[in-house]
């Protein structure tokens, strides 16, 4: 039986997130680099980075990260967030 869960990011998720962002085919090299900067900053600083990152994991024989969400305040705005 397949189940899924959403959990906080861990350092082991970094390479899988890179694969997901690259495979999506919607992002140019600069956007991919920016996404990975946010991942690295969140891994290094946690919530102090200003962004929260969670991963969606499917639990089969082993856990497989199938997606992620990154969200935080948009710079120079009040009450506006990026997802």
MOTA-V625300 format. One record per residue. N is the residue number from 1. PHI is phi in degrees with one decimal (none if undefined). D_LAST is the distance of its C-alpha to the last C-alpha in whole Angstrom. Layout:
n = <N	N>
phi = <PHI	PHI>
d_last = <D_LAST	D_LAST>
//
This chain:
n = <1	2	3	4	5	6	7	8	9	10	11	12	13	14	15	16	17	18	19	20	21	22	23	24	25	26	27	28	29	30	31	32	33	34	35	36	37	38	39	40	41	42	43	44	45	46	47	48	49	50	51	52	53	54	55	56	57	58	59	60	61	62	63	64	65	66	67	68	69	70	71	72	73	74	75	76	77	78	79	80	81	82	83>
phi = <none	-91.0	-129.8	-137.2	-153.7	-113.1	-143.9	-64.8	-67.4	-128.1	-55.4	-66.6	-84.2	-55.5	-65.1	-67.3	-63.0	-59.6	-59.9	-63.6	-64.3	-67.8	-68.3	-58.9	75.5	-101.0	-119.0	-83.2	-59.4	-66.1	-67.5	-63.8	-60.9	-64.9	-58.2	-73.2	-62.1	-64.1	-61.2	-62.1	-65.8	-64.2	-67.2	-80.1	-106.4	66.2	-64.0	-64.6	-68.5	95.2	-120.0	-110.7	-126.2	-125.8	-116.5	-101.7	-120.7	-101.0	-100.0	-113.2	-64.8	-140.6	-79.7	-125.9	-74.7	-105.3	-172.9	-153.3	-131.4	-128.3	-144.5	-178.9	-66.8	-78.5	-56.4	64.4	-131.0	-123.7	79.0	-114.5	-127.1	-94.6	-128.8>
d_last = <31	27	25	21	19	16	16	15	15	19	20	22	18	18	20	19	15	17	19	16	14	17	19	16	18	15	15	17	19	17	14	15	16	13	11	14	15	12	13	16	16	14	17	20	19	17	15	17	15	12	9	10	10	11	13	15	18	21	25	28	30	28	24	22	18	17	13	10	7	6	4	7	9	9	13	16	14	15	13	10	7	4	0>
//
